[in-house]
Amino acid sequence: MGKATTITMINYKGGVGKTTSVYNLCAGLNFLCDKRVLMIDLDPQCSLTNISLKALSRRDSKSVKIEDLNLNQTVNSIFREYLKKISLDIDPKIKLDDLILKGFYGNHDGFDFIPATMFDRSDSSKPPKGLDDLEIEIARQYFGENTLLNHITMLAKFFNDSGIEKQYDFIFFDCPPANSLITQNALMVSEYYLIPCIMDDMSSYGIPHMHNLIQNTIFKQLKENYVELLKSASQNTYLEYLKKESPKLLGIFETLRKTNVDTSSVRNLVKKNHNLFDSVIYNHIDTARTTSDGLSCFSVNIAKDIYSPHVCYSKLIAELLQDLNFAFDKKILAERTYQYY
């Protein structure tokens, strides 16, 4: 196995089906195409974690809740450990076997996730903390002239040290709807970012702004600020992630479209400047119901029509793989779309 394709799912507008799409795309890549997939929850709301823990609870026939997780089982521990490394020069103590919850979705090998928590009790004198609290702590730390670099390369250091990318075909980040330090950490190690979007006027205006923010405000300025450091940096360090090309916009896909609504005018506007996938994820009651139960859209006998979520996500997965030049068996994908996962 080579190196995973890393993708950040992002939209600075909430309520667009971001977490649902991460879950179903990753489940589909594993089930339909036999890809090894890792999901990493970076949203302080921990929605992806709660969904995945329901699947784990079903597998183990016992309830597993987010508050039951140890800190070393969560992505929070990565940021805490590398914050200690930067500020106190204490080597990170992270065990991938503890961090990655493998096979949480029944007997399906290669569909794994790293949870987030809002119950970080590392400081017993204070209430439990989440990723948003942790981000404030990171932002308050000053590390001299390399402060910004240290703020947004904690995941890069973890990826470089752990070699986690060598274990998977795909790694997906579920990010908060904000240009946070946590989000920027994900983008730093990502080759691509993917935007789920409701096709209304507000969204069509927001996409160019977000794209410009990522490409210019974040990465272009960052590379300009550290150009001399990058020239002198040795190979096989976390700085390789900054040397690489900025993450590319893989594409935009429409979500939550109602069957009686025509979004063609907004879609045409978006298409003028960006790659808009033909596949549409329709607003379907079974999508929310199955996902909230920890089930993927390929898991139950959903009404088999052109608007059903398993059909929509299957088509989107095929488009994604084609755009990435990934080989896959179209016949097997089509057959498995209607099978139980």
C-alpha atoms as one frame of an Amber mdcrd trajectory, in Angstrom:
protein
   0.000   0.000   0.000   1.233   3.486  -0.841   0.189   6.693   0.825  -3.389
   7.628   1.650  -5.278  10.253  -0.284  -6.141  12.826   2.381  -9.317  14.884
   2.039 -10.770  17.613   4.256 -14.556  17.908   4.158 -15.242  21.565   4.728
 -17.820  24.301   4.516 -17.814  27.409   6.689 -21.594  27.293   6.609 -23.244
  24.767   8.929 -26.238  22.545   8.217 -25.135  21.382   4.763 -24.851  17.651
   5.520 -21.087  17.658   6.016 -20.816  14.988   8.729 -23.476  12.794   7.110
 -21.539  12.946   3.856 -18.212  12.064   5.476 -19.795   9.022   7.104 -21.581
   7.740   4.012 -18.768   8.466   1.571 -16.270   6.644   3.777 -18.629   3.717
   4.342 -19.249   3.540   0.602 -15.561   3.668  -0.337 -14.983   0.744   2.003
 -18.063  -1.313   1.121 -18.449  -0.595  -2.592 -14.773  -0.404  -3.555 -12.831
  -2.287  -0.848 -10.819   0.798   0.110  -9.203   1.140   3.522 -10.619   4.321
   5.008  -9.967   6.339   8.165 -12.292   9.084   9.417 -10.936  11.724  11.824
 -13.399  13.867  13.754 -12.162  17.450  14.196 -15.494  19.102  14.950 -15.941
  20.231  18.588 -19.590  19.141  18.335 -18.331  15.543  17.925 -21.264  14.520
  15.695 -19.169  12.052  13.676 -17.925  10.510  16.908 -21.434  10.081  18.302
 -22.593   8.450  15.059 -19.620   6.085  14.933 -19.954   5.141  18.596 -23.528
   4.041  17.914 -22.164   1.660  15.302 -19.553   0.452  17.793 -22.269  -0.043
  20.420 -24.266  -2.135  17.976 -21.190  -4.235  17.138 -20.341  -4.908  20.790
 -23.972  -5.173  21.971 -23.321  -2.644  24.709 -23.637   1.100  24.932 -20.454
   3.081  24.292 -20.812   6.825  24.843 -18.424   9.651  24.175 -17.872  10.240
  27.896 -16.675   6.627  28.197 -13.645   7.286  25.993 -10.222   7.798  27.512
  -8.352  10.889  26.342  -5.732   8.725  24.627  -8.505   7.310  22.430  -9.291
  10.734  20.944  -7.827  13.226  18.515  -7.698  15.698  21.402  -4.714  13.763
  22.754  -2.748  14.415  19.544  -3.014  18.164  19.985  -2.302  17.924  23.709
   0.805  15.797  23.186   2.279  17.996  20.461   1.480  21.119  22.424   3.597
  19.666  25.237   6.329  18.833  22.736   6.461  22.399  21.460   6.191  24.166
  24.785   7.983  21.741  27.160  10.026  19.548  24.789   8.308  16.412  26.088
   8.145  13.662  23.469   4.589  12.732  22.437   3.233   9.470  23.814   0.646
   8.288  21.308  -0.222   4.662  20.618  -2.063   4.183  17.338  -3.653   0.985
  18.650  -5.331   3.042  21.388  -6.133   6.009  19.168  -7.698   4.301  16.162
 -10.981   2.475  16.713 -10.726  -0.311  14.163 -13.567  -2.331  12.718 -16.178
  -0.323  14.604 -18.767  -1.037  11.904 -19.342  -4.727  12.487 -17.082  -7.183
  10.686 -15.984  -4.758   7.976 -12.214  -4.529   7.864 -10.613  -1.243   6.884
 -13.316   1.176   8.017 -11.836   2.956  11.060 -12.109   6.264  12.893 -10.407
   8.526  15.409 -12.960  10.111  17.759 -13.049  13.573  19.285 -14.292  14.316
  22.770 -15.834  17.124  24.756 -14.907  15.337  27.992 -11.182  16.040  28.221
 -10.485  15.750  31.950  -6.704  16.166  31.806  -7.012  19.153  34.166  -9.021
  17.866  37.115  -9.340  21.360  38.594 -11.479  22.527  35.671 -14.651  21.312
  33.903 -14.252  18.835  31.009 -12.961  20.396  27.794 -13.467  19.863  24.081
 -11.590  20.735  20.904 -12.832  24.320  21.028 -11.331  24.779  24.510  -8.136
  23.137  23.318  -7.926  25.489  20.357  -8.083  28.485  22.678  -5.198  27.008
  24.660  -3.166  26.528  21.475  -3.901  30.063  20.265  -2.718  31.519  23.573
   0.670  29.836  23.300   3.465  32.005  21.910   6.485  30.269  20.383   8.475
  33.186  19.033   8.855  33.812  15.311   7.544  30.328  14.450   4.349  30.633
  16.475   1.980  30.437  13.503   3.877  27.513  12.025   3.703  25.593  15.296
   0.003  26.376  15.695  -1.029  24.759  12.417   1.428  21.883  11.994   0.556
  19.704  14.982  -1.270  17.182  12.800   1.587  17.351  10.279   4.029  16.395
  13.024   1.779  13.541  14.102   1.386  12.273  10.539   5.129  12.460   9.967
   5.985  10.682  13.230   3.311   7.978  13.077   3.299   7.047   9.389  -0.474
   6.745   9.649  -0.951   7.589   5.965   0.682   4.303   4.982  -2.133   2.291
   6.565  -5.028   3.597   4.459  -6.216   4.375   0.959  -8.219   7.396   2.152
  -8.187   9.636   5.215 -11.130  12.012   5.635 -11.290  14.917   8.095 -14.659
  16.143   9.330 -14.027  19.796  10.213 -16.038  22.470  12.024 -17.837  25.161
   9.987 -15.108  27.717  10.715 -11.622  28.729   9.637 -10.162  27.509  12.924
  -6.644  26.432  13.830  -7.967  22.869  13.957  -9.295  23.184  10.401  -6.010
  24.673   9.206  -4.155  21.712  10.747  -6.308  19.364   8.652  -5.750  21.365
   5.481  -2.008  21.324   6.099  -1.862  17.529   5.714  -4.589  17.259   3.057
  -4.093  16.891  -0.665  -7.674  17.932  -1.368 -10.686  19.560   0.156 -14.268
  18.726  -0.699 -17.210  21.091  -0.252 -20.781  19.912   0.372 -23.128  22.736
  -0.480 -26.807  23.624  -0.550 -27.401  25.338  -3.874 -28.784  28.698  -2.816
 -27.540  32.219  -3.541 -25.814  32.576  -0.173 -23.811  29.399  -0.679 -22.776
  30.301  -4.209 -21.304  33.556  -2.919 -19.576  31.884   0.006 -17.676  29.262
  -2.009 -15.303  31.685  -3.826 -14.548  33.431  -0.550 -13.680  30.156   1.190
 -11.585  28.979  -1.755  -9.628  32.246  -1.811  -9.156  32.121   1.958  -7.623
  28.655   1.785  -5.418  29.232  -1.243  -4.190  32.766  -0.590  -4.821  33.960
   2.949  -3.691  30.707   4.568  -1.234  28.840   2.346   0.265  31.460   0.061
   1.047  33.804   2.952   2.301  30.941   5.106   4.804  29.808   2.491   5.946
  33.379   1.921   6.496  33.856   5.658   8.649  30.742   5.977  10.389  30.607
   2.607  13.898  30.648   4.093  13.051  27.975   6.652  11.661  25.715   3.945
  14.782  26.128   1.806  16.998  24.876   4.619  14.663  22.170   5.943  15.876
  18.591   5.715  13.808  15.891   4.054  11.429  13.521   5.844  10.291  16.080
   8.403   6.867  17.573   9.032   7.906  20.561   6.903   7.402  18.370   3.832
   3.688  19.052   4.282   4.315  22.772   3.913   6.624  22.263   0.952   3.993
  20.375  -0.989   1.398  22.055  -3.149  -1.480  23.719  -1.346  -4.533  21.448
  -1.054  -6.618  21.443  -4.201 -10.357  21.856  -4.399 -11.422  18.373  -5.473
 -14.934  19.583  -6.101 -18.290  20.747  -4.819 -21.322  18.523  -4.495 -24.916
  19.558  -3.922 -26.671  18.349  -0.783 -30.180  18.402   0.674 -31.909  19.249
  -2.593 -35.663  18.876  -2.444 -37.078  16.886  -5.334 -39.429  19.663  -6.399
 -36.797  22.434  -6.420 -34.862  23.543  -9.506 -31.309  24.584  -8.564 -29.944
  24.766 -12.117 -29.374  28.542 -12.110 -27.171  28.421  -8.998 -25.422  25.285
 -10.231 -24.539  27.031 -13.476 -23.006  29.922 -11.540 -20.893  27.560  -9.461
 -19.825  25.580 -12.530 -18.305  28.655 -14.152 -15.417  28.710 -11.700 -15.274
  25.359  -9.925 -15.638  21.622 -10.438 -19.239  20.804  -9.561 -20.052  17.103
  -9.402 -23.059  15.945 -11.396 -24.201  13.772  -8.491 -26.761  15.343  -6.148
 -27.521  14.251  -2.584 -31.266  14.720  -2.188 -33.079  15.585   1.002 -34.317
  12.156   2.066 -35.795  11.251   5.449 -33.972   7.908   5.527 -30.559   9.608
   5.342 -30.902  11.417   8.669 -32.648   8.469  10.301 -30.075   5.834   9.378
 -27.058   8.047  10.070 -28.323   9.074  13.509 -28.582   5.344  14.305 -24.931
   4.808  13.339 -25.893   3.073  10.110 -24.617   4.002   6.688 -27.069   4.642
   3.887 -26.085   1.248   2.453 -27.312  -0.537   5.566 -31.077  -0.820   5.275
 -33.743  -1.426   2.707 -34.252   2.180   1.690 -36.773   2.906  -1.045 -34.975
   2.170  -4.291 -35.547   5.244  -6.394 -33.237   7.793  -8.007 -33.418  10.043
  -4.938 -32.444   7.412  -2.364 -29.232   8.199  -0.434 -27.468   4.928  -1.233
 -27.951   5.594  -4.948 -26.856   9.243  -4.659 -23.727   8.528  -2.631 -22.804
   5.596  -4.867 -22.863   7.890  -7.902 -20.820  10.517  -6.092 -18.217   7.932
  -5.055 -17.862   6.837  -8.674 -17.310  10.460  -9.732 -14.755  11.037  -6.968
 -12.745   7.965  -7.913 -12.804   8.883 -11.581 -11.569  12.412 -10.868  -8.786
  10.994  -8.688  -7.863   8.431 -11.366  -8.498   5.549  -8.957  -9.184   2.196
 -10.572 -12.409   0.549  -9.427 -14.834  -2.051 -10.708 -17.955  -0.214 -11.857
 -19.960  -3.436 -12.075 -19.169  -4.435  -8.476 -19.918  -0.912  -7.257 -23.312
  -0.986  -8.971 -24.160  -4.439  -7.587 -23.115  -3.643  -4.011 -25.094  -0.409
  -3.971 -28.217  -2.508  -3.436 -26.688  -4.973  -0.982 -26.677  -4.886   2.825
 -23.681  -3.311   4.596
